[in-house]
Amino acid sequence: MFDVCVVGLGAMGSAAAWQAAKRGARVLGIDRFAPPHALGSSHGDTRITRLAIGEGAHYTPLVLRANEIWRELERETGESLHVVTGGLIISGPARSATTHVADFFENTLAAARSFGIAHEVLDAASIRRRFPQFAVRDDEVGYYEPGAGYLRPERCIAAQLRIAQARGAELHTGEAVEAVEDLGDRVRVTTQSARYEARRVILAMGAWLPAFLGDAGRDLRVTRQVLYWFEPRGDIAAFEAPRFPVWIWELQETKHVIYGFPAIDGPGGGVKLATEQYETTSTPESVRRDVTDGEKEAMFRELVVAHLPGLGPRCVKAVACMYTATPDFQFRVGPDPARRNVIVVSACSGHGFKHSAAIGERVAEMAFQNV
């Protein structure tokens, strides 16, 4: 009998497995693949982390705690996981794009003021002087947060799983879970090859979660997202930190938000940027994982060339991933309504990785309650 079984070992699951093992639990972790991998939601080299959270000020204490945990993880493993570059959010009164929730820019500014987070508000002229890579309009404004940056998702997951194992966690990869049954005093987890029992089960299955929740998962939307790396027209140094920060841009003439990162892989690595779409849903079984030349050309033509003129049309890399989101873009973390010994950890709703270390800590604590 295990104390805790974690199903899904991506962003949230790897964090929960480490935190539960750290507390002395007998932990079983199961994943249908071998994380970190490129078949779910937690890949693509980088994920933005920011302190003032426009999706809701209640997330700021969570990300502050997560940052403490990332540093602890770096000290314990010797890995570089959290890189501070500064972060720029661009918006304006005529915006037609929305980042997850209404009034994202204003919410971000309010959260910064409420929690005393260092920041600056920049007019268009100031943005052009400091960050000439962005072709902003005269009526656009910027929120600049010097403490923002990015996380290395694959490294974070690998590090957490490595030290979870070092603390005694048993990890089974390449093993798909088929059923999770709450038996009252324990939970039975059936995979394609075995059965296991645990006092608590944590479901952190990302896009595979809706199928395990029945009616409770009907409102979760799984969508295909695409990440692109475009080659600069000139010197890559113009797109490296600190000259180029992490950034989010609520555009005016399109419903799309674009966001991106500094170049991290030298002249041949390109500059990563992306948009988001939530209209067309998918499933893990049906999602298209390749990215067509037409998609790359459309991304450059429609969203890159007018806003980042220093980037050229050559796309050096593109990958697809999946988001799982609630209708209000908040997280779903807590007991499964139908199974009291099962804890649900989803959905990340497109902004969850930065919080995952702290969510893993909270979920591990939840798993020990009333055992």
Summary of the structure (lengths in Angstrom):
residues: 371
radius of gyration: 20.6
end to end distance: 13.0
largest distance: 63.3
contacts: 1332
relative contact order: 0.22
helix: 29%
strand: 30%
